[in-house]
């Protein structure tokens, strides 16, 4: 039988230390499994976790084991919507001192910006960014380690959890414009649409929430007085000190460029000029410095495409046309030729090959 990537020790093809998550997020799982009594501890221990870790909620734990625990629990307990349940159970109070910081931010956009600021400290090697449009903004969430898969429960916990937090900060009737998931949702579209009160699509480049700008910029009803805005700075300073330094290691220009490519891939145009502009360099300077590090923009783009292709071809029911579009290819034939050059087999056969 094919082996689940999340259920074994992943190879971590990306450079740097393995990704981590704070132990506090185990709270969401324990909230929904509170009726299991003595069966919780054995389930946690099977994946190297202990109930005592909740006494140190900011302890870093391996992300791949956490994701595997959620997938295993959903299957073993026959709770396919476990991630959605976790999101509904995880409230502002579970975030500890973040509760006050999010309230003090004044607007929904401010609150989500704070979550983005702390993302790498809460969960490393994980994308949480925004794309601002004229009427709406899309917030994307995606674990950047392709070896951590399947990860449906984590994705649905993250998106339902953000939705629940937004409803607590605004009002219980709030709904996003749309919801996106990176995994296939075939047969679940209507149920998920009822859950989020919005259209939901699967097999996307990242998990995401699309939110109206007017919702994001509307002041909270309980906004703090302007003379107390300094409270935000104090809270942020103390939280940064409490959580320690950013987990991101020092990176060379090649790693930074590849990160830009990965974030843009499938979402917006990717070329050397755009990457150089984000790095505040001229295109010529970027190409020269990448050459000095022994690589090139073309090679980094190819590496990012290969890693993403292997990831999305692991998703069931994903048409090759969608994969080609997400990877920035003009058509399926061009993508198929490129993939065969990388792996020696066409993408259709690769997706059926046990890994």
C-alpha positions, 0 to 999 in steps of 0.5 A: 500500500502507498505510504502516507507522507505525513505518517513517516519521517519526511526527508525535508528536501528544503534546506534549513531546520525541520519545520515546527509548531507551538504546542499550544495548537494541541489544545484545539485537538484536545478540545474536540476529543474531550470525551475520550478520557483515557484514550487521548494520552495513548493517541498523543504518545503514538506520535511523540506527544504528551499531555504535559506539553500543554503546560509549556504552550510555547514549546516548539514541536515537529510540524510533521508529527503534529500534522500526522497526528491530526490525520491519524486521529481523523481516520482512527476516530472516523471523524473526517471533519476533525479539522473543521471541528478543531477550528470551531473549538479554538477561540481567542482565549486559547491564543493567550496574550494574543487575545489582547493584541488582536483586540487592540489592533482596531481592525480585522486587517490589523489583527490578521497582519499581526498574525502574519507578523508572528507566523514564523514564530508560531509555525515555521516554514509556513506561508501566511500572506495576503494579496490585496485587490481593489475590492477584496484581499485573499489571505493564503496559508500553506505549509512550505515543506512538500514532504508533509502530506497529506495535510487536509486536517491541518489546512481545514483547521487553519482556515476554519480557525481563522474564520472562527476568530474573525467571527469572534472579533466582528460578529457571528454572522460574518462570512468570507467572499470565498474559501480555497483549499489545496486538497481536493474536496470532490463531493464535499463542496455543498457541505463546506459551503454551508459550513463557511457560508461561502463558495469553496473550491479545492485543488488550489495552489494554497489554502485561503480566505478571500475577504471584503476590504470593507470588512477588513478596514471597518473598526471593531465595535470595541476598539480601544481609545486612540490615547491607548494605542500604545498598548499595542506596541507594549503587547507586541514587544512582550510577545516577541520577547516571550516567544524568542527569536524568529525561527528563520535561519540566516539565508543567502540570496538564492534562498530568498529568491526561491522563497519569492518564486514559491510564494508567487508561483500559481498566484501571480506572474513570476519572473526575474524582474519581479523577484529583483524588485521585491529584493530591491535589486536591479535584475542584472544585480540579482542575476550576477549575485545568484551566479556567484552563489552557483545558481540562476533564476531559471534553475530556482524557478525549475526547482520550485516548479518541480517541488510544487508539481510533486506536491500537487500531483499527490492530490486526488482528482486534480486535472493536469490542466489545473496543475499546469496553470498552478505551475505557470505553464501555458498548457498541459502539453508543455507541463507534461513534457517538462515533468517527464524531463524532470522525472523520466515519467509522465505526470499521470503515471507519477500520480499513480506511483506509490510513494 
